[in-house]
Amino acid sequence: GLIAEVACKRCGELEDAIHVLVNCSYAKQVWELSPLVKPPVTSMIHSMHDLLIEAKEMITLPPIGLGITPLFPWVFWFLWKARNRLVFERKETAASETCVKALSEARSWHLANLGQSSRTPSSRRSQVSKPHKDAFSCFTDASWQQSSHSCGLVWIIKSPSATVCLQGTASRPFVSSALVAEALALKAGIQEALAMGVSRLACFSDCLVLVQLLNSGGHVNEIDGVLEDIHNALGSFLSFSFHFIPRAENSQADALAKSALNSCTSSFVRI
């Protein structure tokens, strides 16, 4: 807590909550380092109420990957912890360290909420929990190479009787991550199923994060556009579902994806 009329241990100015969180030179350094579209405007903040109003404008920059999870509560928290560490332990905390800790905790919170969101209703959730008996199956996979930022994609579509109806592979350059590659593979498989006239589809992927995002309506900045395309396409099906399968059970797709990456050519095979 704060004692009335106490001087800031860092700058010697009168210390109150607003000083600790925004006005101290240390706090200003932390906010300048924080990846925000708009850091707090200190001249507009004279009370905690003002600070909370200003906080609504503290939007995190998209590349950070926090989605709609706000960063500012964690910056507040670690500014306060840094202040207490200095006062009670006489230990300094670098502004960059405080910023990194805030980002780390915000990401942890974001990922934890993604996991929990699969248990909450969403208008964008998979419509069924298990494949419809008349559903076609779409198995997808991707192989991504970090050094070249290229990937190989594969989709295998099977009839309700497990007969392979269509198999396709493709290569893509300028792909930023393995998750993006997996999402692109699934999108391609869904589009091909639509082109075949499939009305019921069950999608299988060994990318657990992607399946969880689709089943929960979750949000990750780097694949938001691909997820939007997938969700838009799903409206054309009578039923659809997304399922995780271990890589060992997706070995055919896995091998084809690696081959597509190695060849860096596109192919399309109808069976």
Backbone as CSV, one residue per row, in Angstrom:
resi,resn,N_x,N_y,N_z,CA_x,CA_y,CA_z,C_x,C_y,C_z
1,GLY,0.810,-1.185,0.000,0.000,0.000,0.000,0.856,1.252,0.000
2,LEU,0.213,2.397,-0.069,0.911,3.676,-0.084,0.612,4.461,1.175
3,ILE,1.637,5.116,1.707,1.472,5.985,2.868,1.315,7.414,2.363
4,ALA,0.405,8.173,2.949,0.146,9.548,2.503,1.422,10.378,2.545
5,GLU,1.583,11.249,1.564,2.705,12.190,1.485,4.061,11.485,1.450
6,VAL,4.142,10.359,0.772,5.415,9.659,0.658,6.069,10.035,-0.667
7,ALA,7.390,10.106,-0.668,8.123,10.460,-1.886,8.484,9.207,-2.669
8,CYS,8.437,9.315,-3.968,8.797,8.203,-4.848,10.278,7.869,-4.674
9,LYS,10.594,6.586,-4.508,11.973,6.153,-4.309,12.825,6.346,-5.565
10,ARG,12.179,6.478,-6.701,12.931,6.622,-7.946,13.218,8.078,-8.300
11,CYS,12.161,8.903,-8.263,12.321,10.277,-8.762,12.147,11.348,-7.694
12,GLY,11.690,10.954,-6.504,11.546,11.908,-5.414,10.262,12.707,-5.432
13,GLU,9.435,12.546,-6.459,8.165,13.266,-6.513,7.144,12.619,-5.580
14,LEU,6.076,13.361,-5.282,5.018,12.833,-4.427,4.431,11.588,-5.073
15,GLU,4.352,10.528,-4.298,3.920,9.244,-4.840,2.481,8.925,-4.468
16,ASP,1.697,8.634,-5.487,0.363,8.072,-5.293,0.175,7.008,-6.369
17,ALA,-0.998,6.394,-6.420,-1.214,5.300,-7.365,-1.026,5.757,-8.812
18,ILE,-1.523,6.938,-9.136,-1.393,7.448,-10.500,0.077,7.671,-10.852
19,HIS,0.846,8.150,-9.880,2.273,8.362,-10.118,2.957,7.036,-10.430
20,VAL,2.676,6.011,-9.633,3.312,4.705,-9.820,2.971,4.121,-11.187
21,LEU,1.715,4.263,-11.604,1.233,3.575,-12.802,1.464,4.332,-14.107
22,VAL,1.555,5.664,-14.055,1.724,6.398,-15.322,2.684,7.584,-15.279
23,ASN,2.761,8.300,-14.172,3.481,9.576,-14.169,4.964,9.479,-13.843
24,CYS,5.365,8.466,-13.119,6.781,8.305,-12.784,7.588,8.091,-14.067
25,SER,8.803,8.575,-14.083,9.651,8.413,-15.272,9.856,6.935,-15.610
26,TYR,9.899,6.110,-14.568,10.044,4.664,-14.782,8.813,4.109,-15.493
27,ALA,7.622,4.501,-15.023,6.380,4.043,-15.649,6.316,4.493,-17.105
28,LYS,6.749,5.710,-17.364,6.730,6.220,-18.740,7.634,5.391,-19.644
29,GLN,8.790,4.954,-19.114,9.685,4.093,-19.892,9.007,2.777,-20.249
30,VAL,8.322,2.200,-19.251,7.646,0.918,-19.478,6.558,1.067,-20.538
31,TRP,5.767,2.125,-20.439,4.694,2.335,-21.419,5.258,2.579,-22.815
32,GLU,6.386,3.263,-22.909,7.002,3.505,-24.219,7.483,2.205,-24.855
33,LEU,7.902,1.263,-24.027,8.369,-0.032,-24.524,7.221,-0.978,-24.856
34,SER,6.061,-0.743,-24.287,4.921,-1.647,-24.472,4.354,-1.527,-25.886
35,PRO,4.041,-2.659,-26.524,3.541,-2.648,-27.910,2.066,-2.256,-27.989
36,LEU,1.794,-0.994,-27.811,0.424,-0.485,-27.822,0.226,0.487,-28.981
37,VAL,-0.982,0.482,-29.535,-1.317,1.460,-30.566,-1.237,2.868,-29.992
38,LYS,-1.713,3.010,-28.754,-1.730,4.328,-28.115,-1.405,4.177,-26.633
39,PRO,-0.218,4.572,-26.188,0.104,4.528,-24.757,-0.696,5.587,-24.011
40,PRO,-0.759,5.512,-22.687,-1.557,6.476,-21.925,-1.051,7.910,-22.083
41,VAL,-1.992,8.833,-22.212,-1.660,10.265,-22.279,-1.698,10.800,-20.856
42,THR,-0.542,11.008,-20.254,-0.470,11.338,-18.826,-1.143,12.657,-18.482
43,SER,-1.145,13.589,-19.419,-1.761,14.892,-19.130,-3.267,14.801,-18.958
44,MET,-3.853,13.689,-19.402,-5.303,13.512,-19.317,-5.717,12.720,-18.084
45,ILE,-4.731,12.260,-17.295,-5.033,11.348,-16.185,-4.784,12.042,-14.852
46,HIS,-5.861,12.240,-14.089,-5.758,12.892,-12.782,-6.371,12.050,-11.665
47,SER,-6.965,10.925,-12.025,-7.603,10.055,-11.037,-7.629,8.635,-11.589
48,MET,-7.953,7.664,-10.723,-8.060,6.285,-11.178,-9.181,6.144,-12.205
49,HIS,-10.233,6.931,-12.030,-11.325,6.904,-13.007,-10.820,7.346,-14.380
50,ASP,-10.034,8.411,-14.414,-9.451,8.878,-15.674,-8.562,7.799,-16.294
51,LEU,-7.807,7.122,-15.436,-6.890,6.091,-15.919,-7.649,4.939,-16.569
52,LEU,-8.738,4.512,-15.948,-9.526,3.413,-16.508,-10.195,3.815,-17.819
53,ILE,-10.623,5.068,-17.910,-11.184,5.558,-19.174,-10.112,5.551,-20.264
54,GLU,-8.932,6.025,-19.916,-7.816,6.064,-20.865,-7.393,4.658,-21.282
55,ALA,-7.530,3.704,-20.350,-7.104,2.327,-20.619,-7.872,1.702,-21.774
56,LYS,-9.094,2.153,-22.003,-9.898,1.610,-23.101,-9.253,1.865,-24.459
57,GLU,-8.378,2.875,-24.516,-7.702,3.215,-25.773,-6.357,2.508,-25.911
58,MET,-5.960,1.758,-24.881,-4.650,1.095,-24.906,-4.757,-0.238,-25.648
59,ILE,-4.880,-0.171,-26.962,-5.052,-1.361,-27.793,-3.686,-1.952,-28.124
60,THR,-3.573,-3.273,-27.965,-2.308,-3.949,-28.244,-2.100,-4.074,-29.746
61,LEU,-0.874,-3.873,-30.201,-0.565,-4.003,-31.621,-0.828,-5.430,-32.096
62,PRO,-1.411,-5.618,-33.287,-1.805,-6.943,-33.773,-0.702,-7.995,-33.816
63,PRO,0.554,-7.674,-34.212,1.547,-8.746,-34.318,1.862,-9.460,-33.007
64,ILE,1.462,-8.896,-31.886,1.811,-9.483,-30.589,1.068,-10.789,-30.355
65,GLY,-0.101,-10.944,-30.963,-0.840,-12.198,-30.855,-1.679,-12.352,-29.612
66,LEU,-2.122,-11.242,-29.018,-2.973,-11.318,-27.829,-4.455,-11.269,-28.173
67,GLY,-4.779,-11.081,-29.443,-6.184,-10.986,-29.811,-6.839,-9.812,-29.102
68,ILE,-7.982,-10.085,-28.459,-8.684,-9.020,-27.736,-8.260,-8.961,-26.271
69,THR,-7.323,-9.817,-25.873,-6.828,-9.784,-24.495,-6.054,-8.490,-24.258
70,PRO,-6.446,-7.670,-23.289,-5.740,-6.403,-23.052,-4.394,-6.626,-22.369
71,LEU,-3.455,-5.774,-22.687,-2.131,-5.842,-22.067,-2.040,-4.964,-20.832
72,PHE,-2.798,-3.860,-20.814,-2.595,-2.853,-19.768,-2.772,-3.363,-18.339
73,PRO,-3.698,-4.316,-18.031,-3.792,-4.769,-16.633,-2.494,-5.394,-16.139
74,TRP,-1.799,-6.081,-17.048,-0.551,-6.738,-16.658,0.571,-5.722,-16.511
75,VAL,0.554,-4.683,-17.315,1.535,-3.608,-17.138,1.312,-2.932,-15.794
76,PHE,0.050,-2.642,-15.459,-0.263,-2.067,-14.144,0.298,-2.947,-13.030
77,TRP,0.008,-4.237,-13.119,0.395,-5.181,-12.067,1.907,-5.223,-11.875
78,PHE,2.642,-5.303,-12.985,4.096,-5.426,-12.857,4.767,-4.092,-12.555
79,LEU,4.142,-2.983,-12.878,4.635,-1.689,-12.398,4.529,-1.629,-10.883
80,TRP,3.405,-2.105,-10.361,3.211,-2.098,-8.907,4.195,-3.043,-8.218
81,LYS,4.405,-4.215,-8.829,5.348,-5.168,-8.243,6.770,-4.612,-8.273
82,ALA,7.127,-3.924,-9.341,8.460,-3.324,-9.433,8.636,-2.246,-8.374
83,ARG,7.573,-1.483,-8.126,7.617,-0.453,-7.077,7.819,-1.100,-5.710
84,ASN,7.049,-2.149,-5.415,7.167,-2.823,-4.120,8.534,-3.481,-3.946
85,ARG,9.066,-4.018,-5.028,10.386,-4.646,-4.958,11.446,-3.610,-4.600
86,LEU,11.312,-2.411,-5.159,12.265,-1.347,-4.856,12.113,-0.864,-3.418
87,VAL,10.882,-0.699,-2.967,10.620,-0.159,-1.630,10.989,-1.155,-0.542
88,PHE,10.555,-2.401,-0.699,10.706,-3.378,0.382,11.968,-4.228,0.287
89,GLU,12.501,-4.421,-0.930,13.692,-5.248,-1.086,14.903,-4.435,-1.539
90,ARG,14.657,-3.162,-1.875,15.711,-2.277,-2.367,16.398,-2.855,-3.601
91,LYS,15.582,-3.435,-4.480,16.093,-4.017,-5.722,15.409,-3.354,-6.911
92,GLU,16.213,-2.957,-7.880,15.683,-2.322,-9.083,15.233,-3.383,-10.098
93,THR,14.242,-3.034,-10.887,13.787,-3.872,-11.996,13.844,-3.035,-13.263
94,ALA,14.561,-3.504,-14.261,14.681,-2.748,-15.509,13.311,-2.576,-16.156
95,ALA,13.109,-1.446,-16.800,11.832,-1.189,-17.468,11.538,-2.258,-18.514
96,SER,12.566,-2.694,-19.224,12.373,-3.728,-20.244,11.929,-5.045,-19.621
97,GLU,12.451,-5.358,-18.432,12.061,-6.588,-17.743,10.595,-6.536,-17.330
98,THR,10.164,-5.396,-16.831,8.759,-5.239,-16.453,7.850,-5.413,-17.662
99,CYS,8.243,-4.851,-18.781,7.458,-4.971,-20.008,7.381,-6.422,-20.475
100,VAL,8.505,-7.121,-20.460,8.539,-8.524,-20.891,7.670,-9.394,-19.984
101,LYS,7.740,-9.158,-18.677,6.922,-9.931,-17.741,5.433,-9.702,-17.997
102,ALA,5.061,-8.463,-18.269,3.657,-8.151,-18.553,3.190,-8.869,-19.814
103,LEU,4.008,-8.854,-20.849,3.663,-9.541,-22.094,3.531,-11.040,-21.888
104,SER,4.461,-11.613,-21.130,4.440,-13.050,-20.875,3.172,-13.478,-20.149
105,GLU,2.804,-12.733,-19.121,1.598,-13.078,-18.362,0.336,-12.854,-19.189
106,ALA,0.324,-11.817,-20.010,-0.837,-11.565,-20.870,-1.019,-12.703,-21.869
107,ARG,0.087,-13.199,-22.421,0.000,-14.325,-23.355,-0.496,-15.581,-22.648
108,SER,-0.005,-15.825,-21.442,-0.453,-16.992,-20.676,-1.949,-16.918,-20.411
109,TRP,-2.414,-15.746,-20.049,-3.848,-15.538,-19.808,-4.648,-15.781,-21.093
110,HIS,-4.140,-15.263,-22.205,-4.820,-15.420,-23.493,-4.935,-16.892,-23.870
111,LEU,-3.836,-17.644,-23.736,-3.850,-19.059,-24.094,-4.744,-19.865,-23.166
112,ALA,-4.752,-19.515,-21.879,-5.624,-20.207,-20.927,-7.085,-19.989,-21.281
113,ASN,-7.423,-18.787,-21.699,-8.804,-18.498,-22.079,-9.191,-19.182,-23.374
114,LEU,-8.229,-19.374,-24.272,-8.517,-20.128,-25.488,-8.919,-21.543,-25.139
115,GLY,-8.200,-22.141,-24.156,-8.534,-23.493,-23.732,-9.895,-23.586,-23.101
116,GLN,-10.256,-22.588,-22.289,-11.544,-22.607,-21.619,-12.690,-22.292,-22.558
117,SER,-12.404,-21.536,-23.631,-13.488,-21.116,-24.514,-14.122,-22.282,-25.243
118,SER,-13.404,-23.430,-25.313,-13.993,-24.591,-25.961,-15.153,-25.151,-25.170
119,ARG,-15.310,-24.690,-23.894,-16.415,-25.177,-23.075,-17.550,-24.170,-23.005
120,THR,-17.433,-23.076,-23.794,-18.476,-22.065,-23.772,-19.175,-22.001,-25.110
121,PRO,-20.450,-21.609,-25.139,-21.175,-21.547,-26.403,-20.556,-20.520,-27.339
122,SER,-20.643,-20.786,-28.637,-20.163,-19.847,-29.644,-20.917,-20.066,-30.936
123,SER,-21.250,-18.993,-31.607,-21.971,-19.107,-32.865,-21.086,-19.679,-33.961
124,ARG,-19.760,-19.749,-33.699,-18.846,-20.237,-34.721,-18.290,-21.605,-34.345
125,ARG,-18.873,-22.278,-33.401,-18.407,-23.591,-33.007,-18.815,-24.634,-34.034
126,SER,-18.117,-25.762,-34.028,-18.523,-26.881,-34.858,-19.949,-27.280,-34.492
127,GLN,-20.761,-27.595,-35.488,-22.172,-27.845,-35.254,-22.431,-29.193,-34.588
128,VAL,-21.556,-30.160,-34.779,-21.774,-31.485,-34.209,-20.518,-31.943,-33.495
129,SER,-20.679,-32.797,-32.496,-19.534,-33.243,-31.712,-18.872,-34.480,-32.301
130,LYS,-19.576,-35.198,-33.163,-18.986,-36.365,-33.809,-19.448,-36.402,-35.261
131,PRO,-18.713,-37.112,-36.122,-19.067,-37.110,-37.543,-20.462,-37.682,-37.792
132,HIS,-21.185,-37.073,-38.707,-22.462,-37.612,-39.156,-22.198,-38.914,-39.903
133,LYS,-23.114,-39.860,-39.804,-22.890,-41.172,-40.421,-22.747,-41.081,-41.938
134,ASP,-23.301,-40.039,-42.538,-23.202,-39.864,-43.987,-22.141,-38.837,-44.383
135,ALA,-21.302,-38.458,-43.438,-20.306,-37.417,-43.714,-19.103,-37.966,-44.468
136,PHE,-18.595,-37.175,-45.396,-17.299,-37.447,-45.997,-16.227,-37.015,-44.992
137,SER,-15.053,-37.617,-45.087,-13.946,-37.279,-44.189,-12.864,-36.541,-44.968
138,CYS,-12.333,-35.492,-44.367,-11.255,-34.716,-44.983,-10.053,-34.719,-44.040
139,PHE,-8.986,-35.383,-44.451,-7.760,-35.449,-43.658,-6.757,-34.456,-44.252
140,THR,-6.255,-33.555,-43.427,-5.309,-32.549,-43.921,-4.044,-32.537,-43.071
141,ASP,-2.975,-32.048,-43.674,-1.718,-31.887,-42.936,-0.853,-30.884,-43.688
142,ALA,0.156,-30.395,-43.013,1.091,-29.446,-43.617,2.482,-29.695,-43.074
143,SER,3.466,-29.446,-43.909,4.869,-29.512,-43.503,5.484,-28.148,-43.781
144,TRP,6.028,-27.519,-42.735,6.523,-26.141,-42.849,8.016,-26.099,-42.597
145,GLN,8.729,-25.316,-43.396,10.177,-25.157,-43.254,10.486,-23.740,-42.795
146,GLN,11.060,-23.625,-41.618,11.315,-22.307,-41.041,12.337,-21.508,-41.844
147,SER,13.362,-22.168,-42.347,14.438,-21.448,-43.035,13.965,-20.766,-44.316
148,SER,13.037,-21.392,-45.022,12.552,-20.830,-46.290,11.166,-20.219,-46.181
149,HIS,10.495,-20.447,-45.046,9.120,-19.998,-44.850,8.207,-20.488,-45.976
150,SER,8.454,-21.734,-46.388,7.584,-22.363,-47.376,6.957,-23.592,-46.745
151,CYS,5.916,-24.106,-47.386,5.233,-25.258,-46.795,4.637,-26.145,-47.874
152,GLY,4.419,-27.393,-47.504,3.694,-28.334,-48.341,2.355,-28.631,-47.696
153,LEU,1.302,-28.665,-48.490,-0.052,-28.897,-47.990,-0.617,-30.166,-48.613
154,VAL,-1.478,-30.837,-47.880,-2.134,-32.024,-48.427,-3.543,-32.135,-47.883
155,TRP,-4.438,-32.652,-48.695,-5.807,-32.950,-48.258,-6.231,-34.266,-48.900
156,ILE,-6.854,-35.109,-48.135,-7.354,-36.405,-48.603,-8.826,-36.486,-48.224
157,ILE,-9.687,-36.655,-49.203,-11.125,-36.705,-48.946,-11.621,-38.124,-49.197
158,LYS,-12.303,-38.676,-48.195,-12.820,-40.040,-48.266,-14.336,-40.040,-48.153
159,SER,-14.949,-41.009,-48.810,-16.397,-41.164,-48.758,-16.810,-41.723,-47.401
160,PRO,-18.118,-41.753,-47.107,-18.569,-42.344,-45.835,-18.135,-43.798,-45.656
161,SER,-17.842,-44.480,-46.771,-17.376,-45.873,-46.692,-15.853,-45.955,-46.644
162,ALA,-15.180,-44.811,-46.471,-13.720,-44.721,-46.316,-12.955,-44.930,-47.615
163,THR,-13.631,-44.793,-48.742,-12.952,-44.852,-50.034,-12.365,-43.482,-50.365
164,VAL,-11.103,-43.458,-50.794,-10.481,-42.187,-51.155,-11.104,-41.666,-52.446
165,CYS,-11.683,-40.473,-52.377,-12.328,-39.851,-53.542,-11.435,-38.822,-54.210
166,LEU,-10.634,-38.168,-53.416,-9.798,-37.093,-53.950,-8.588,-36.900,-53.054
167,GLN,-7.475,-36.636,-53.704,-6.237,-36.389,-52.961,-5.496,-35.252,-53.642
168,GLY,-5.091,-34.260,-52.897,-4.404,-33.132,-53.505,-3.263,-32.630,-52.651
169,THR,-2.251,-32.076,-53.307,-1.129,-31.467,-52.595,-0.799,-30.130,-53.243
170,ALA,-0.163,-29.280,-52.496,0.253,-27.976,-53.013,1.412,-27.453,-52.186
171,SER,2.142,-26.518,-52.752,3.226,-25.840,-52.033,2.903,-24.358,-51.952
172,ARG,3.334,-23.722,-50.871,3.087,-22.295,-50.701,4.356,-21.614,-50.173
173,PRO,4.758,-20.496,-50.775,5.870,-19.709,-50.229,5.347,-18.664,-49.252
174,PHE,6.249,-18.025,-48.560,5.929,-16.878,-47.697,4.867,-17.219,-46.644
175,VAL,5.036,-18.352,-45.992,4.117,-18.774,-44.922,4.829,-18.565,-43.595
176,SER,4.208,-17.832,-42.690,4.918,-17.342,-41.504,5.108,-18.368,-40.397
177,SER,4.283,-19.410,-40.337,4.408,-20.371,-39.237,3.756,-21.694,-39.604
178,ALA,4.037,-22.716,-38.779,3.426,-24.029,-38.986,1.915,-23.967,-38.802
179,LEU,1.450,-23.137,-37.866,0.008,-23.015,-37.634,-0.697,-22.439,-38.857
180,VAL,-0.095,-21.440,-39.487,-0.674,-20.874,-40.710,-0.744,-21.948,-41.793
181,ALA,0.323,-22.739,-41.912,0.347,-23.801,-42.918,-0.767,-24.816,-42.676
182,GLU,-0.957,-25.223,-41.428,-2.017,-26.185,-41.106,-3.394,-25.615,-41.446
183,ALA,-3.588,-24.339,-41.154,-4.872,-23.703,-41.457,-5.103,-23.629,-42.964
184,LEU,-4.050,-23.338,-43.735,-4.172,-23.286,-45.190,-4.514,-24.652,-45.769
185,ALA,-3.917,-25.708,-45.208,-4.221,-27.062,-45.678,-5.686,-27.402,-45.439
186,LEU,-6.180,-27.071,-44.258,-7.583,-27.355,-43.945,-8.519,-26.553,-44.850
187,LYS,-8.194,-25.297,-45.068,-9.009,-24.456,-45.955,-9.069,-25.059,-47.356
188,ALA,-7.926,-25.515,-47.864,-7.889,-26.108,-49.201,-8.747,-27.365,-49.268
189,GLY,-8.661,-28.203,-48.226,-9.460,-29.422,-48.200,-10.950,-29.135,-48.198
190,ILE,-11.361,-28.153,-47.412,-12.780,-27.778,-47.338,-13.260,-27.239,-48.681
191,GLN,-12.441,-26.425,-49.322,-12.822,-25.874,-50.624,-12.971,-26.973,-51.673
192,GLU,-12.082,-27.963,-51.638,-12.181,-29.061,-52.592,-13.412,-29.920,-52.316
193,ALA,-13.739,-30.105,-51.043,-14.947,-30.864,-50.704,-16.191,-30.155,-51.233
194,LEU,-16.218,-28.846,-51.108,-17.341,-28.071,-51.651,-17.421,-28.214,-53.167
195,ALA,-16.269,-28.174,-53.825,-16.240,-28.302,-55.282,-16.755,-29.665,-55.731
196,MET,-16.584,-30.682,-54.885,-17.083,-32.025,-55.187,-18.586,-32.145,-54.961
197,GLY,-19.169,-31.171,-54.285,-20.586,-31.243,-53.971,-20.891,-31.946,-52.662
198,VAL,-19.880,-32.105,-51.810,-20.079,-32.746,-50.503,-20.983,-31.862,-49.639
199,SER,-21.962,-32.475,-48.971,-22.880,-31.698,-48.129,-22.640,-31.902,-46.638
200,ARG,-22.002,-33.004,-46.292,-21.675,-33.273,-44.886,-20.194,-33.612,-44.809
201,LEU,-19.479,-32.951,-43.897,-18.025,-33.097,-43.867,-17.508,-33.184,-42.441
202,ALA,-16.596,-34.118,-42.224,-15.868,-34.232,-40.956,-14.389,-34.019,-41.260
203,CYS,-13.789,-33.024,-40.629,-12.399,-32.665,-40.892,-11.493,-33.210,-39.793
204,PHE,-10.362,-33.776,-40.197,-9.421,-34.367,-39.251,-8.040,-33.745,-39.449
205,SER,-7.428,-33.320,-38.339,-6.102,-32.702,-38.386,-5.306,-33.126,-37.161
206,ASP,-3.980,-33.221,-37.324,-3.134,-33.533,-36.163,-2.608,-32.259,-35.503
207,CYS,-3.174,-31.110,-35.881,-2.816,-29.827,-35.251,-3.862,-29.509,-34.183
208,LEU,-3.544,-29.827,-32.938,-4.508,-29.678,-31.846,-4.940,-28.227,-31.663
209,VAL,-4.008,-27.291,-31.764,-4.345,-25.873,-31.568,-5.386,-25.426,-32.580
210,LEU,-5.201,-25.819,-33.839,-6.144,-25.430,-34.893,-7.529,-26.006,-34.635
211,VAL,-7.583,-27.271,-34.262,-8.876,-27.910,-33.986,-9.569,-27.228,-32.812
212,GLN,-8.806,-26.918,-31.766,-9.396,-26.239,-30.609,-9.929,-24.859,-30.985
213,LEU,-9.195,-24.138,-31.805,-9.649,-22.811,-32.237,-10.958,-22.903,-33.007
214,LEU,-11.059,-23.874,-33.892,-12.259,-24.008,-34.714,-13.457,-24.468,-33.896
215,ASN,-13.225,-25.333,-32.936,-14.334,-25.834,-32.120,-14.778,-24.854,-31.045
216,SER,-13.919,-23.897,-30.721,-14.255,-22.951,-29.654,-14.594,-21.557,-30.164
217,GLY,-14.358,-21.316,-31.452,-14.510,-19.953,-31.955,-13.382,-19.062,-31.485
218,GLY,-12.224,-19.672,-31.184,-11.084,-18.924,-30.664,-10.475,-17.984,-31.692
219,HIS,-9.475,-17.226,-31.241,-8.938,-16.113,-32.035,-7.420,-16.076,-31.920
220,VAL,-6.739,-16.145,-33.054,-5.288,-15.949,-33.106,-5.004,-15.055,-34.304
221,ASN,-4.349,-13.953,-34.075,-4.207,-12.928,-35.109,-3.640,-13.446,-36.425
222,GLU,-2.601,-14.281,-36.357,-1.905,-14.634,-37.590,-2.735,-15.504,-38.523
223,ILE,-3.793,-16.145,-38.040,-4.622,-16.958,-38.937,-6.074,-16.493,-38.968
224,ASP,-6.337,-15.303,-38.476,-7.716,-14.810,-38.455,-8.361,-14.818,-39.837
225,GLY,-7.599,-14.389,-40.856,-8.158,-14.344,-42.208,-8.514,-15.721,-42.726
226,VAL,-7.636,-16.703,-42.475,-7.898,-18.073,-42.926,-9.080,-18.668,-42.165
227,LEU,-9.133,-18.432,-40.852,-10.263,-18.928,-40.063,-11.578,-18.340,-40.562
228,GLU,-11.552,-17.068,-40.924,-12.762,-16.420,-41.439,-13.207,-17.079,-42.742
229,ASP,-12.251,-17.389,-43.624,-12.578,-18.070,-44.880,-13.183,-19.444,-44.614
230,ILE,-12.614,-20.160,-43.638,-13.124,-21.488,-43.298,-14.547,-21.394,-42.773
231,HIS,-14.776,-20.492,-41.836,-16.114,-20.351,-41.257,-17.138,-19.923,-42.309
232,ASN,-16.736,-19.077,-43.236,-17.651,-18.667,-44.300,-18.030,-19.846,-45.188
233,ALA,-17.052,-20.720,-45.460,-17.321,-21.885,-46.309,-18.237,-22.894,-45.629
234,LEU,-18.170,-22.966,-44.312,-18.948,-23.972,-43.583,-20.451,-23.773,-43.727
235,GLY,-20.869,-22.556,-44.038,-22.296,-22.303,-44.200,-22.911,-23.059,-45.360
236,SER,-22.080,-23.597,-46.256,-22.583,-24.334,-47.415,-22.815,-25.809,-47.115
237,PHE,-22.423,-26.277,-45.929,-22.600,-27.683,-45.565,-23.851,-27.877,-44.715
238,LEU,-24.468,-29.047,-44.853,-25.583,-29.401,-43.973,-25.073,-29.709,-42.571
239,SER,-23.895,-30.304,-42.493,-23.262,-30.569,-41.192,-21.753,-30.601,-41.389
240,PHE,-21.036,-30.277,-40.336,-19.581,-30.301,-40.377,-19.066,-30.514,-38.964
241,SER,-17.845,-30.987,-38.849,-17.226,-31.163,-37.531,-15.717,-31.169,-37.701
242,PHE,-15.012,-30.844,-36.613,-13.552,-30.810,-36.614,-13.037,-31.739,-35.523
243,HIS,-12.030,-32.526,-35.867,-11.541,-33.544,-34.935,-10.017,-33.598,-34.954
244,PHE,-9.445,-33.777,-33.781,-8.003,-33.970,-33.665,-7.691,-35.453,-33.766
245,ILE,-6.649,-35.790,-34.514,-6.149,-37.161,-34.552,-4.633,-37.125,-34.357
246,PRO,-4.067,-38.107,-33.681,-2.611,-38.151,-33.507,-1.913,-38.253,-34.864
247,ARG,-0.701,-37.778,-34.936,0.033,-37.803,-36.202,0.181,-39.222,-36.740
248,ALA,0.323,-40.193,-35.833,0.471,-41.585,-36.264,-0.746,-42.067,-37.042
249,GLU,-1.907,-41.504,-36.740,-3.132,-41.887,-37.441,-3.361,-41.030,-38.683
250,ASN,-2.462,-40.102,-38.921,-2.555,-39.228,-40.094,-1.282,-39.344,-40.931
251,SER,-0.696,-40.536,-40.894,0.628,-40.737,-41.483,0.636,-40.558,-42.998
252,GLN,-0.449,-40.955,-43.669,-0.496,-40.802,-45.125,-0.436,-39.328,-45.516
253,ALA,-1.240,-38.518,-44.846,-1.231,-37.082,-45.125,0.108,-36.462,-44.739
254,ASP,0.680,-36.914,-43.635,1.958,-36.377,-43.167,3.055,-36.616,-44.200
255,ALA,3.106,-37.828,-44.752,4.128,-38.161,-45.744,3.950,-37.345,-47.020
256,LEU,2.710,-37.175,-47.447,2.439,-36.406,-48.659,2.782,-34.927,-48.477
257,ALA,2.529,-34.399,-47.284,2.851,-32.997,-47.012,4.357,-32.768,-47.078
258,LYS,5.126,-33.690,-46.519,6.591,-33.578,-46.576,7.075,-33.655,-48.017
259,SER,6.463,-34.539,-48.793,6.839,-34.667,-50.200,6.513,-33.394,-50.978
260,ALA,5.353,-32.797,-50.674,4.961,-31.557,-51.351,5.925,-30.427,-51.019
261,LEU,6.379,-30.386,-49.787,7.349,-29.363,-49.395,8.661,-29.560,-50.137
262,ASN,9.094,-30.808,-50.232,10.369,-31.100,-50.884,10.330,-30.809,-52.379
263,SER,9.235,-31.100,-53.012,9.142,-30.897,-54.461,8.849,-29.452,-54.834
264,CYS,8.170,-28.737,-53.905,7.788,-27.336,-54.147,7.033,-27.172,-55.465
265,THR,6.224,-28.160,-55.772,5.363,-28.078,-56.949,3.957,-28.430,-56.530
266,SER,2.972,-28.027,-57.301,1.582,-28.353,-57.017,1.156,-29.530,-57.878
267,SER,0.350,-30.368,-57.309,-0.183,-31.500,-58.056,-1.605,-31.742,-57.625
268,PHE,-2.334,-32.419,-58.451,-3.732,-32.713,-58.141,-4.067,-34.064,-58.738
269,VAL,-4.487,-34.995,-57.921,-4.745,-36.351,-58.371,-6.166,-36.728,-58.037
270,ARG,-6.942,-37.102,-59.029,-8.287,-37.621,-58.791,-8.238,-39.140,-58.850
271,ILE,-8.959,-39.761,-57.912,-8.953,-41.222,-57.841,-10.363,-41.739,-58.060
